[in-house]
Amino acid sequence: MNAPSVLTQVGHLARRSITRTLRQPALIVPGLAFPLFLLAINSGGLDAATDLPGFPTPSYVTFALAITFVQAAIFATNIAGTNLAEDIRTGFLDRLALTPMRGVALLSGQLAGVLALGVFQGIVYIAIGLAAGVTIEAGVGGAVVMIALSVTIAGAFGAIGLLAALRTGSGEAVQGLFPLMFALLFLSALSLPLELIEHEWFRTIATYNPVTYLLQGLRSLLIFGWQAGPLLEAFAIAAGAFGLAITASAVALRRRLVRT
């Protein structure tokens, strides 16, 4: 009897991942609600920043909306990593090792839940942004690209979570990455454009922080319309991080299965 194709294997694990994610509101709700909470605080407290010379938009909520997409993607680290760590703890991964399941199918299937959640979150954030008066300069097509970019970013952070789970086998260790990811967010061009950050040390850190360029890619669609440069940078960084993390995860998976 022939082994199922890789696509069939991915499909089975993807359905399991999506169903499993939907059954864990404790993981979904914070990733959906907390970015909106931060958006409300930033929009109310930092609205005066729009009076600064050179600020790119008169609407701070438009500038801040991009933060929700990246912040929600950070939660993908916990969701994907914690679920895989639980599979390791319960022995489910060891049982899969006795089947013809391919490593690429396992890793891809594990990410399906966070990718589906990323699509849902993107739609919700755009809808709430529009209700709050945000205008997407790139139009409907720009909204679609924003969701595609947010899903790519979620995939990158999710792959980092898988790597942490495979290296440590511990859900607690995966959750320990969360403060680090948030530090990356807050040390980026979170509240102001790079050129308006006055403190040189902070501007230098933000300039070298890849999260800054993820934000700039999303903001370009909201504020300026279609700009190839920021979009290509954002997609390249997200795709590159995903490629590195998923490759390292594949290596870690092989090593873990060999040990067992």
C-alpha positions as CSV (number, residue, x, y, z in Angstrom):
1,M,0.0,0.0,0.0
2,N,1.5,3.3,-1.0
3,A,2.0,6.0,1.6
4,P,-0.2,9.1,1.4
5,S,1.2,12.0,-0.7
6,V,2.8,14.9,1.1
7,L,-0.2,17.1,0.2
8,T,-2.5,14.6,1.8
9,Q,-0.4,14.4,4.9
10,V,-0.3,18.2,5.1
11,G,-4.1,18.3,4.7
12,H,-4.7,15.9,7.6
13,L,-2.4,17.7,10.0
14,A,-3.6,21.2,8.8
15,R,-7.2,20.2,9.7
16,R,-6.0,19.0,13.1
17,S,-4.0,22.2,13.7
18,I,-6.9,24.5,12.7
19,T,-9.4,22.6,14.8
20,R,-7.1,22.5,17.7
21,T,-6.4,26.2,17.5
22,L,-10.1,27.1,17.4
23,R,-10.7,25.0,20.5
24,Q,-8.3,27.1,22.5
25,P,-9.9,30.5,23.1
26,A,-7.3,31.2,25.8
27,L,-4.7,31.4,22.9
28,I,-7.0,33.1,20.4
29,V,-8.6,35.9,22.4
30,P,-5.4,37.6,23.7
31,G,-3.9,37.5,20.3
32,L,-7.0,39.2,18.9
33,A,-8.0,41.6,21.7
34,F,-4.6,42.8,23.1
35,P,-3.5,44.4,19.8
36,L,-6.8,46.3,19.6
37,F,-6.3,47.4,23.2
38,L,-2.9,48.8,22.4
39,L,-4.2,50.4,19.3
40,A,-6.8,52.3,21.3
41,I,-4.2,53.4,23.9
42,N,-1.7,54.6,21.3
43,S,-4.3,56.3,19.1
44,G,-5.6,58.2,22.1
45,G,-2.3,59.0,23.8
46,L,-0.1,59.8,20.9
47,D,-2.5,61.6,18.6
48,A,-0.5,64.8,19.1
49,A,2.4,63.3,17.2
50,T,0.5,64.0,14.0
51,D,1.3,67.7,14.6
52,L,5.1,67.0,14.2
53,P,6.5,68.4,11.0
54,G,7.0,65.5,8.5
55,F,4.5,63.1,10.2
56,P,3.2,61.2,7.2
57,T,-0.5,61.2,8.0
58,P,-3.0,63.4,9.9
59,S,-4.6,60.3,11.4
60,Y,-2.6,58.6,14.1
61,V,-4.9,55.6,14.1
62,T,-4.0,55.0,10.5
63,F,-0.3,55.0,11.4
64,A,-0.9,52.8,14.4
65,L,-3.1,50.2,12.7
66,A,0.0,48.4,11.3
67,I,1.1,47.6,14.8
68,T,-1.9,45.3,15.4
69,F,-0.9,43.0,12.5
70,V,2.7,42.6,13.8
71,Q,1.6,42.3,17.4
72,A,-0.9,39.6,16.6
73,A,1.7,37.7,14.6
74,I,3.9,37.6,17.6
75,F,1.2,35.6,19.4
76,A,1.7,33.0,16.6
77,T,5.1,32.1,18.3
78,N,3.2,30.9,21.4
79,I,0.4,29.2,19.6
80,A,2.4,27.1,17.1
81,G,5.2,26.4,19.6
82,T,3.0,25.5,22.5
83,N,0.9,23.1,20.5
84,L,4.0,21.3,19.1
85,A,5.6,21.2,22.6
86,E,2.3,19.5,23.8
87,D,2.6,17.0,21.0
88,I,6.2,16.2,22.1
89,R,5.1,15.9,25.8
90,T,2.2,13.6,25.1
91,G,4.3,11.4,22.7
92,F,2.2,12.2,19.7
93,L,5.3,13.2,17.8
94,D,7.0,9.9,18.6
95,R,3.9,8.1,17.3
96,L,4.0,10.1,14.1
97,A,7.7,9.0,13.7
98,L,6.5,5.4,13.3
99,T,4.3,6.4,10.3
100,P,5.3,7.4,6.7
101,M,4.7,11.1,7.8
102,R,7.2,13.4,6.1
103,G,8.9,16.1,8.1
104,V,7.8,18.9,5.8
105,A,4.2,17.8,6.2
106,L,4.4,17.8,9.9
107,L,5.9,21.3,10.1
108,S,3.6,22.8,7.4
109,G,0.5,21.2,9.0
110,Q,1.5,22.5,12.5
111,L,1.5,26.1,11.1
112,A,-2.0,25.9,9.5
113,G,-3.7,27.0,12.6
114,V,-1.8,30.2,13.0
115,L,-2.0,31.0,9.3
116,A,-5.8,30.6,9.4
117,L,-5.9,32.7,12.5
118,G,-3.7,35.3,10.8
119,V,-6.3,35.7,7.9
120,F,-9.1,36.1,10.4
121,Q,-7.2,38.6,12.5
122,G,-6.2,40.6,9.4
123,I,-9.9,40.9,8.3
124,V,-11.0,41.9,11.8
125,Y,-8.3,44.6,12.1
126,I,-9.0,46.1,8.7
127,A,-12.8,46.2,9.4
128,I,-12.2,47.9,12.8
129,G,-9.7,50.3,11.3
130,L,-12.2,51.3,8.6
131,A,-14.9,51.7,11.2
132,A,-12.5,54.0,13.1
133,G,-12.0,56.2,10.1
134,V,-8.8,54.6,8.6
135,T,-8.4,55.1,4.8
136,I,-6.3,52.5,3.0
137,E,-4.6,54.5,0.2
138,A,-3.9,51.4,-1.8
139,G,-7.6,50.5,-1.9
140,V,-9.2,47.1,-1.8
141,G,-6.1,45.4,-3.4
142,G,-4.0,47.0,-0.7
143,A,-6.2,45.5,2.0
144,V,-5.7,42.1,0.4
145,V,-2.0,42.5,0.3
146,M,-2.0,43.7,3.9
147,I,-3.6,40.4,4.9
148,A,-1.2,38.4,2.8
149,L,1.8,40.2,4.4
150,S,0.3,39.7,7.9
151,V,-0.1,36.0,7.2
152,T,3.5,35.8,6.0
153,I,4.7,37.5,9.2
154,A,2.6,35.2,11.3
155,G,4.2,32.2,9.5
156,A,7.6,33.5,10.3
157,F,6.9,33.9,14.0
158,G,5.0,30.6,14.0
159,A,8.1,28.9,12.6
160,I,10.2,30.4,15.3
161,G,7.8,28.9,17.8
162,L,8.2,25.5,16.2
163,L,11.9,25.8,16.3
164,A,11.8,26.6,20.0
165,A,9.5,23.7,20.7
166,L,11.7,21.2,18.9
167,R,14.9,22.4,20.5
168,T,13.5,22.5,24.1
169,G,10.4,20.3,24.1
170,S,8.9,22.7,26.6
171,G,5.8,24.9,26.3
172,E,7.2,27.0,29.1
173,A,10.4,27.7,27.2
174,V,8.3,28.7,24.1
175,Q,6.3,31.1,26.2
176,G,9.6,32.6,27.5
177,L,10.2,33.9,23.9
178,F,7.2,36.2,24.2
179,P,8.8,39.0,26.2
180,L,11.8,38.9,23.7
181,M,9.5,39.3,20.7
182,F,7.6,42.1,22.4
183,A,11.0,43.8,23.1
184,L,11.7,43.7,19.4
185,L,8.4,45.3,18.7
186,F,8.9,48.1,21.2
187,L,12.5,48.8,20.0
188,S,11.3,49.4,16.4
189,A,9.6,52.4,14.7
190,L,6.5,51.6,16.8
191,S,5.3,55.0,17.7
192,L,7.1,57.3,15.3
193,P,8.6,57.1,11.8
194,L,12.3,56.4,11.8
195,E,13.2,59.9,10.7
196,L,11.3,61.5,13.6
197,I,12.9,59.5,16.4
198,E,15.1,62.1,18.2
199,H,17.3,59.9,20.4
200,E,20.2,58.6,18.2
201,W,20.7,55.4,20.1
202,F,17.0,54.4,19.8
203,R,16.9,55.4,16.1
204,T,20.0,53.2,15.5
205,I,18.4,50.2,17.2
206,A,15.2,50.8,15.3
207,T,17.0,51.1,12.0
208,Y,18.6,47.7,12.4
209,N,15.5,46.1,13.9
210,P,13.8,44.0,11.1
211,V,10.4,44.6,12.8
212,T,10.6,48.3,11.7
213,Y,10.5,47.2,8.0
214,L,7.6,44.9,8.6
215,L,5.7,47.9,10.0
216,Q,6.8,50.2,7.2
217,G,5.6,47.7,4.6
218,L,2.1,47.7,6.1
219,R,2.0,51.4,6.7
220,S,3.0,52.1,3.1
221,L,-0.3,50.6,1.9
222,L,-2.3,52.5,4.5
223,I,-0.7,55.9,4.1
224,F,1.1,56.2,0.7
225,G,-0.6,53.7,-1.6
226,W,1.5,51.3,-3.8
227,Q,5.2,51.6,-3.0
228,A,7.3,48.7,-4.2
229,G,10.3,49.4,-1.9
230,P,8.7,49.1,1.5
231,L,6.5,46.2,0.4
232,L,9.4,44.2,-1.1
233,E,11.5,44.8,2.1
234,A,8.7,43.6,4.3
235,F,7.9,40.5,2.3
236,A,11.6,39.7,2.0
237,I,12.2,40.0,5.7
238,A,9.2,37.9,6.6
239,A,9.9,35.3,4.0
240,G,13.6,35.2,4.9
241,A,12.8,34.7,8.6
242,F,10.3,32.0,7.8
243,G,12.8,30.2,5.5
244,L,15.6,30.3,8.1
245,A,13.3,29.2,11.0
246,I,11.6,26.4,9.1
247,T,14.9,25.1,7.8
248,A,16.3,25.1,11.3
249,S,13.1,23.4,12.5
250,A,13.5,20.7,10.0
251,V,17.0,20.0,11.2
252,A,15.9,20.0,14.8
253,L,13.0,17.7,14.0
254,R,15.4,15.1,12.4
255,R,17.6,15.3,15.4
256,R,14.8,14.8,17.8
257,L,13.3,11.8,15.9
258,V,16.8,10.2,15.7
259,R,17.2,10.5,19.5
260,T,13.8,8.8,20.0
